[in-house]
Amino acid sequence: MPEARFVFLLHSHMPYVRRNGDWPCGEEWILEAWAESYLPIWQLIDDLSARKGAGRLALTLTPVLAEQLEDEYLQERLSAYLANKVRQAHGEVGRWKGRGEADRAKVAAWYEERYTNLLKRYEERFRGRMVRTLAEGMAAGKLEVLASAATHAHLPSLENEACRRAQVRIGLESYESLFQRAPSGFWLPECSYTPDLDGLLSEFSPPLRYVVLDHSAPMSAPEPASSWEPRRLGSTPLVALMRDKLAHEMVWTMQGIPSHGSYRDYSKRDHKGHGMQYWRITSTRTPIEDKGLYDPERAERQALKDAGEFTGRLLKKAEGISEEPVILACYDTELLGHWWLEGPQWLREVLRLFGDACSLPDEVARKAAAGNPAPLTPRLTAWNVEDGFNTWVNEATAGLWQKVYAAEERFLKRVDVEEVDPEKVRALMQAGRELLIMEASDWAYMITRDQAAGYARERFASHLERFEAAMKMTDGHGIDISLLSQLEETDNLFPRLHPGLWR
């Protein structure tokens, strides 16, 4: 039987939230994900690097998230956030003991210990070292980090090729600045692709060797293909690796592994006790008021059991394929830990069980390219979307996109004019930052899915207002240094921007 290769890839992304609101969206968003997902996954990577665990892992880290993880202000915010969680959990232990509810006090004590350990590990190992930890994982041969577009823009929906190119170019420059190496893989935001991107992607290959597409990609292509088969992407020299449908369905569905009744329920919170989550899912049909009490030890045992079942089913699938298959299991990092508390434990066990059968995507892409794979030319594909980009472009988001296109046109006309006044260049680059944030796919997604849609609209409007204020300074209305400094401090990502990135 041909040897199967298994690739495990976590997609890590967070829109720009620094100094842009707090709760329920805003900074609290990244702090929760940092505490519950990033720290446990980074600990797993750290252990892999130190040979304390088996398997290998791939990770995307969008530039907008990487820059926030490196930000000293947000690092201080996380430290305070974790310390506050320790204090809250400690108070909860006393509250439940005082009420004679020993079982809930036990869960609160578990949270206190958990947050205490996270805070200790963060301060001793990961504070200011989030990117360095990933670099160490790559140096040890246990990790691969993919690059992505600057602010996770939905590239097919951007109207101007120069703005698409800037998103990719800035993303690659950010990666190389952070990791001191060129990337091999590129994460297309939302896994969205059309042949219109072929020319752009070809410009950056090399260094790029591969991209990741959804398992639905072959459905919109004229060539017969399977998602486990690496193919050459359209007219580009890049290899297309595709997510596995079975791996998706076992985890990323309402009836998937994370829905097991023993796992911590995310949705039910005790708002009389700092919003802590004391309950387990119980079942997908259990009313929220009837949820059972969470048992961390029981949940951990379930995670280990589910890892074994997941591994077995993927191995069985691979055995049924006559050619050498590549099984790519791909999930959002924030699913593991934040939404599914036990997810990092599950992943650690999955990697242990697969062991040496885990491959890094660059290895797979290099081997595929050497075999001159047949092309795959999807008409259109996106993450689990079979037809159309209406998750991002629709009647509800039409006005947003019109404003993006108008801002792009105005900015590109101005950036094409050679500017020698350093203060005007500074204002122009701040306008560029605001434009990059406006182009992020998150705002349209949130509006379409009605997930904090009001926050998304407010955020977009605020960045449009800041864009216009910065552009006004470049158009002969005078430089307001105080306002410009305030804008730069509020939206401070990509400090190395220069006009040539859009030319």
C-alpha positions in Angstrom: 0.0 0.0 0.0 1.4 3.5 -0.9 2.4 5.5 2.1 -0.1 8.1 3.1 1.1 11.5 4.4 -0.9 13.5 6.9 -0.7 17.2 7.3 -2.2 19.1 10.3 -2.7 22.8 9.7 -4.1 25.4 12.0 -5.2 28.8 10.6 -4.5 31.6 13.0 -6.2 34.9 12.3 -7.6 37.9 14.2 -8.7 41.2 12.8 -7.0 44.4 14.0 -8.6 45.1 17.4 -5.8 46.9 19.3 -7.3 50.1 20.9 -10.5 49.5 18.9 -13.1 48.7 21.6 -13.1 46.2 24.4 -16.2 44.0 25.1 -17.9 42.0 23.7 -15.7 42.6 20.6 -12.5 44.5 20.5 -9.4 43.7 22.6 -11.3 41.2 24.7 -11.6 39.2 21.5 -7.9 38.7 21.1 -7.2 38.3 24.8 -9.7 35.4 25.0 -8.2 33.7 22.0 -4.6 34.4 23.2 -5.3 32.9 26.6 -7.5 29.9 25.5 -6.1 29.0 22.1 -2.7 30.6 21.3 -1.0 29.9 24.6 -2.0 26.1 24.7 -1.1 25.7 21.1 2.2 27.5 21.5 3.0 25.3 24.5 2.4 22.3 22.2 4.7 23.7 19.6 7.3 24.5 22.3 7.1 20.8 23.4 7.5 19.6 19.9 10.6 21.7 19.5 12.0 20.2 22.7 11.2 16.7 21.5 8.7 16.3 24.3 5.9 15.3 21.9 5.5 13.4 18.7 4.3 14.6 15.3 4.7 17.8 13.3 2.4 20.8 12.8 1.8 23.6 10.3 0.4 27.0 11.2 -0.8 30.1 9.4 -0.2 33.3 11.2 -1.8 36.3 9.4 0.4 39.4 9.5 -2.2 41.4 11.2 -2.3 38.9 14.1 1.4 38.5 14.2 1.9 42.2 14.6 -0.6 42.3 17.4 1.1 39.4 19.3 4.3 41.3 19.1 2.8 44.5 20.4 4.0 45.5 23.9 0.7 47.2 24.8 -1.3 44.1 24.1 1.3 41.9 25.9 0.7 44.0 29.0 -3.1 43.7 28.5 -2.8 39.9 28.4 -0.8 39.8 31.5 -3.4 41.9 33.4 -6.2 39.8 31.8 -4.8 36.5 33.0 -4.1 37.9 36.5 -7.7 39.1 36.7 -8.9 35.7 35.7 -6.9 34.1 38.5 -8.5 36.6 41.0 -12.0 36.0 39.7 -11.7 32.2 39.8 -10.3 32.4 43.4 -13.2 34.5 44.4 -15.6 32.0 42.8 -14.1 29.2 44.9 -15.0 31.1 48.0 -18.4 32.0 46.8 -19.4 28.4 46.0 -17.9 27.0 49.2 -19.8 29.6 51.2 -23.0 28.4 49.5 -22.2 24.8 50.3 -21.8 23.9 46.6 -18.6 21.8 46.7 -18.9 20.5 43.1 -19.0 24.0 41.6 -16.2 25.1 43.9 -14.2 22.3 42.5 -14.7 23.5 38.9 -13.8 27.1 39.9 -10.6 25.8 41.6 -9.8 24.0 38.4 -10.1 27.3 36.5 -8.0 29.1 39.1 -5.2 26.5 38.6 -5.6 26.7 34.9 -5.3 30.5 34.7 -2.5 30.5 37.2 -0.4 28.1 35.1 -1.2 30.0 31.9 -0.1 33.3 33.5 3.1 31.7 34.9 4.0 30.1 31.5 3.2 33.3 29.6 5.4 35.4 31.8 8.3 32.9 31.9 8.3 31.7 28.4 6.0 33.4 25.9 5.7 37.0 26.7 7.5 38.9 23.8 8.4 35.5 22.3 5.3 34.4 20.4 6.9 34.7 17.0 10.3 33.6 18.3 8.7 30.4 19.6 7.4 29.6 16.1 10.8 30.3 14.6 12.3 27.9 17.0 9.8 25.3 16.0 10.7 25.8 12.3 14.4 25.5 13.1 13.7 22.2 14.9 11.9 20.9 11.9 8.7 20.4 13.9 6.7 23.3 12.5 6.0 25.2 9.4 4.5 28.7 9.3 2.6 29.9 6.2 2.4 33.5 5.1 -0.8 35.3 4.2 -2.2 38.6 3.0 -1.6 41.6 5.2 -5.0 42.0 6.8 -6.7 38.8 5.5 -8.4 40.6 2.7 -10.8 38.6 0.5 -8.5 39.0 -2.5 -11.0 38.1 -5.3 -13.3 40.8 -4.1 -10.7 43.6 -4.2 -11.3 45.6 -7.4 -7.8 46.9 -8.1 -4.9 44.6 -8.9 -2.5 47.1 -7.2 -4.3 46.7 -3.9 -4.4 42.9 -4.2 -0.6 43.0 -4.9 0.0 45.2 -1.9 -1.9 42.9 0.4 0.3 40.0 -0.7 3.5 42.0 -0.8 3.0 43.5 2.6 2.1 40.1 4.0 5.3 38.6 2.6 7.5 41.4 3.8 6.0 41.2 7.3 6.7 37.4 7.3 10.3 37.9 6.3 10.8 40.7 8.8 9.4 38.6 11.6 11.0 35.2 10.8 14.1 36.2 8.9 13.3 33.7 6.2 11.1 33.5 3.1 7.8 31.5 3.3 7.1 28.5 1.2 3.3 28.4 1.6 0.7 31.1 1.2 -2.7 31.0 2.9 -5.3 32.5 0.5 -7.7 34.3 2.9 -10.9 32.3 3.3 -9.2 29.8 0.9 -10.8 31.9 -1.8 -9.5 31.5 -5.3 -10.4 32.3 -8.9 -8.1 32.1 -12.0 -7.9 35.9 -11.9 -5.3 35.4 -9.1 -3.0 33.3 -11.2 -0.9 36.2 -12.5 -0.5 37.7 -9.0 0.4 34.5 -7.3 2.9 33.7 -10.1 4.7 37.0 -9.4 5.7 35.7 -6.0 6.7 32.2 -6.9 9.4 31.8 -5.9 9.6 32.0 -3.0 6.1 30.6 -2.8 5.6 27.0 -3.7 2.0 26.2 -2.6 -1.4 27.4 -1.5 -4.2 25.7 0.3 -7.7 25.3 -1.2 -10.9 23.9 0.1 -12.0 20.3 -0.5 -14.7 21.7 -2.7 -12.2 23.0 -5.3 -12.4 20.0 -7.7 -16.1 20.4 -7.9 -15.7 23.7 -9.9 -12.8 22.4 -12.0 -13.1 20.7 -15.5 -10.4 18.2 -14.6 -11.2 15.1 -12.6 -9.4 15.4 -9.3 -9.5 14.3 -5.6 -8.8 16.6 -2.7 -6.1 14.2 -1.4 -4.1 14.7 -4.7 -1.7 17.7 -4.9 -2.1 19.5 -8.2 -0.6 22.4 -10.0 -2.8 25.5 -9.6 -4.2 26.8 -12.8 -1.5 28.5 -14.9 0.8 29.1 -11.9 3.9 27.2 -10.9 2.4 26.7 -7.4 1.1 23.4 -6.0 -2.5 23.4 -4.7 -3.0 21.3 -1.5 -6.6 20.7 -0.6 -8.4 20.3 2.8 -9.8 16.9 3.5 -13.5 16.6 3.6 -13.7 13.7 6.1 -11.3 15.5 8.5 -13.5 18.6 8.1 -16.7 16.7 8.8 -15.4 14.9 11.8 -14.6 18.2 13.6 -16.0 21.2 11.8 -19.8 20.4 11.9 -22.6 20.7 14.4 -22.4 16.9 15.0 -18.6 16.8 15.0 -16.3 15.6 17.8 -16.4 19.0 19.7 -20.2 18.5 20.2 -19.7 15.5 22.6 -21.7 15.9 25.8 -18.6 15.7 28.1 -17.0 18.8 26.7 -17.2 22.2 28.2 -20.2 24.2 27.0 -19.1 27.5 25.5 -22.4 29.3 25.2 -23.7 29.1 28.9 -22.0 31.5 31.2 -22.7 32.4 34.9 -23.1 36.2 34.6 -23.4 36.5 38.3 -19.9 35.1 38.6 -17.8 36.9 36.1 -19.2 35.0 33.1 -17.5 31.7 34.0 -18.5 28.6 32.2 -19.4 25.8 34.6 -21.4 23.5 32.4 -20.8 20.7 29.9 -22.6 20.4 26.6 -24.6 17.4 28.0 -26.1 16.9 24.5 -26.8 19.0 21.4 -30.5 18.7 22.3 -30.3 19.7 25.9 -31.9 23.1 26.7 -29.4 25.6 28.1 -31.0 25.7 31.5 -30.6 21.9 31.9 -26.9 21.6 31.1 -24.9 19.3 33.5 -21.9 20.4 35.5 -18.6 20.3 33.8 -16.1 17.6 34.8 -12.6 18.5 33.5 -11.2 15.0 34.1 -14.0 13.3 32.3 -13.6 15.8 29.4 -9.9 15.0 29.1 -10.6 11.3 28.9 -13.1 12.0 26.1 -10.6 14.1 24.2 -8.1 11.2 24.2 -10.7 8.7 23.1 -11.9 11.0 20.3 -8.3 11.5 19.1 -8.1 7.7 18.7 -11.3 7.5 16.8 -10.3 10.4 14.6 -6.9 8.9 13.8 -8.4 5.5 13.1 -10.9 6.9 10.6 -8.3 8.9 8.7 -6.0 5.9 8.5 -8.8 3.8 7.2 -9.6 6.3 4.5 -6.0 6.4 3.5 -5.9 2.6 3.2 -8.7 2.7 0.7 -6.8 5.0 -1.7 -4.7 3.2 -4.3 -2.3 6.1 -4.8 -0.2 7.9 -2.3 -2.7 10.3 -0.6 -2.1 13.6 1.2 -4.7 14.0 3.9 -4.8 17.6 5.0 -6.7 18.3 8.2 -7.2 22.1 8.6 -9.0 24.1 11.3 -9.1 27.5 12.8 -6.7 27.8 15.7 -9.4 29.6 17.7 -11.6 26.5 17.5 -9.1 24.6 19.7 -9.2 26.0 23.2 -11.5 29.0 22.8 -14.6 27.3 21.4 -13.6 23.8 22.1 -11.7 23.9 25.4 -10.3 20.4 25.1 -9.2 20.9 21.5 -5.5 21.4 22.3 -5.4 18.2 24.3 -7.1 16.4 21.5 -4.6 17.7 18.9 -1.6 16.8 21.1 -2.9 13.2 21.2 -3.7 13.1 17.5 -0.1 14.2 16.7 1.3 11.6 19.0 -0.8 8.8 17.4 0.2 9.8 13.9 3.9 10.4 14.9 6.3 10.1 12.0 3.3 9.9 9.5 2.9 13.7 10.0 4.3 15.7 7.2 4.9 19.4 6.7 3.2 20.9 3.7 6.4 22.2 2.2 7.7 18.6 2.0 4.5 17.5 0.3 4.6 20.4 -2.1 8.2 19.9 -3.1 7.7 16.2 -3.8 4.5 16.9 -5.8 6.2 19.6 -7.9 9.1 17.2 -8.7 6.5 14.9 -10.2 5.1 17.6 -12.5 1.5 17.2 -11.3 -1.5 17.8 -13.6 -3.1 21.2 -13.4 -6.3 21.9 -11.5 -8.3 25.0 -12.7 -11.2 25.7 -10.3 -13.6 28.3 -11.6 -14.1 29.4 -8.0 -13.6 28.0 -4.5 -13.6 29.2 -0.9 -13.6 27.5 2.5 -16.5 25.1 2.4 -18.3 27.2 -0.2 -19.3 25.4 -3.4 -20.5 28.3 -5.5 -20.1 32.1 -5.2 -18.5 34.5 -2.8 -21.8 35.7 -1.3 -20.5 35.1 2.2 -18.6 38.4 1.6 -20.2 40.1 -1.3 -24.0 40.5 -1.1 -26.8 43.0 -0.8 -26.0 43.6 2.9 -22.3 44.4 2.2 -22.7 46.2 -1.1 -22.4 49.6 0.4 -19.2 48.6 2.3 -17.5 47.4 -0.9 -18.4 50.5 -2.8 -16.6 52.6 -0.1 -13.6 50.3 -0.3 -13.4 50.7 -4.0 -13.7 54.5 -3.8 -11.0 54.6 -1.1 -8.7 52.4 -3.1 -9.0 54.5 -6.2 -8.4 57.7 -4.3 -5.4 56.3 -2.5 -3.8 54.8 -5.6 -4.1 58.1 -7.5 -2.3 59.9 -4.6 0.4 57.2 -4.0 1.4 57.4 -7.7 2.5 61.0 -7.2 6.1 61.1 -6.1 6.1 62.8 -2.6 9.2 64.3 -1.0 7.6 65.9 2.0 8.3 63.4 4.8 5.3 64.5 6.8 3.0 64.0 3.9 4.5 60.6 3.2 3.8 59.8 6.9 0.2 60.8 6.5 -0.2 58.9 3.3 1.1 55.7 4.9 -1.3 56.1 7.8 -4.0 56.3 5.2 -2.6 53.1 3.7 -2.9 51.4 7.1 -6.5 52.4 7.4 -7.2 51.2 3.9 -5.6 47.8 4.6 -7.8 47.4 7.7 -10.9 48.4 5.7 -10.0 45.7 3.1 -10.1 42.9 5.8 -12.6 40.1 5.0 -13.8 40.1 8.6 -16.2 43.1 8.4 -18.2 41.7 5.5 -18.2 38.2 7.0 -19.5 39.5 10.3 -22.2 41.6 8.6 -23.3 38.7 6.4 -23.5 36.2 9.3 -25.0 38.8 11.7 -22.2 38.1 14.2 -21.5 41.4 15.9 -22.6 43.1 12.7 -23.0 46.5 14.5 -19.4 46.4 15.7 -18.2 45.5 12.2 -20.1 48.4 10.6 -18.8 50.8 13.3 -15.2 49.6 12.9 -15.4 50.0 9.1 -16.9 53.5 9.4 -14.2 54.5 11.9 -11.4 53.4 9.7 -13.0 55.1 6.7 -13.1 58.3 8.7 -9.5 58.0 9.8 -8.5 57.2 6.2 -10.2 60.4 5.0 -8.6 62.4 7.8 -5.1 61.2 6.8 -5.7 61.7 3.1 -6.9 65.2 3.7 -3.5 66.0 5.2 -1.8 64.8 2.0 -4.0 67.0 -0.2 -2.7 70.4 0.8 -4.9 71.0 3.8 -1.9 71.0 6.2 -0.5 68.4 8.5 -2.2 68.1 11.9 0.7 66.4 13.8 -1.3 65.9 16.9 -4.1 64.1 15.0 -1.7 62.1 12.9 0.2 60.9 16.0 -3.1 59.8 17.5 -4.0 57.9 14.4 -0.6 56.2 14.3 -0.8 55.2 17.9 -4.4 53.8 17.6 -3.7 51.9 14.3 0.0 51.1 14.5 0.4 48.0 12.4 3.0 47.5 9.7 5.5 50.2 10.7 7.6 49.6 7.6 5.1 50.7 5.0 6.3 52.8 2.1 4.5 54.0 -1.1 6.3 51.6 -3.4 4.3 48.7 -2.0 1.3 49.9 -4.0 3.1 50.7 -7.2 
